[in-house]
């Protein structure tokens, strides 16, 4: 994997940091988005204890300022631009991260990890099609790029409301690497049904009920006995059925009927 400069958070570049209630507890990028981080097999070293939030933010701001000074002295050093993008990635500042990553790619095109992180930032900026285009470019050059393929599945399943295509992307990843893991080293092979179910939950919250039902059906195709998917599907179907039952208005009072006391 290409070398990258030191960064402020102990995470692999080219990943999407999200969380899943089914599989792990991790830092979330998007409220309610329930997905795990794809990691290379065997990368399970514990992260260092996080400093207090205020201190962490101050350290990140100071680090950003330091890197910007380096860039001012040497604006054509691609690693500094990647480093700056990584810092803004960690700060969840999509606009600044996009600017830094695009500058890095202008100086040195073709870095799949940077392109994957750039895609993630476009997703954070509510531009999922641009994210998908970047993931596809990465995969065209390097079909084995696991994080681009996993993130492609997330973007398809949730942002573009195409859960079947999202699951297909994850299955394709497993076909290429049966040992792929997410989050805290949880095997992806055993996580497909929870991931599809979580996609359904997110789509449901977005009001995309038809796509949510498709996601639950995908989960049940993967594992017909996966109770969370079955319960969520049935609850949504029951709610939709109840909403279509017309309410019966009380009969009008006869003009000659005595008024109630």
Secondary structure, 3 states (H helix, E strand, C coil): CCCCCCCCCCCCCCCCCCEECCCECCCCCCCCCECCCEECCCCCCCCCCCCCHHHHHHHHHHHHHHHHHHHHHCCCCHHHHHHHHHHHHHCCCHHHHHHHHHHHHHHCCCCHHHHHHHHHHHHHCCCHHHHHHHHHHHHHHCCCCHHHHHHHHHHHHHHCCCHHHHHHHHHHHHHHCCCCEECCCEEHHHCHHHHHHHHHHHHHHCCCHHHHHHHHHHHHHHCCCCHHHHHHHHHHHHHHHHHHCCCCCCCCCCCCCCCCC
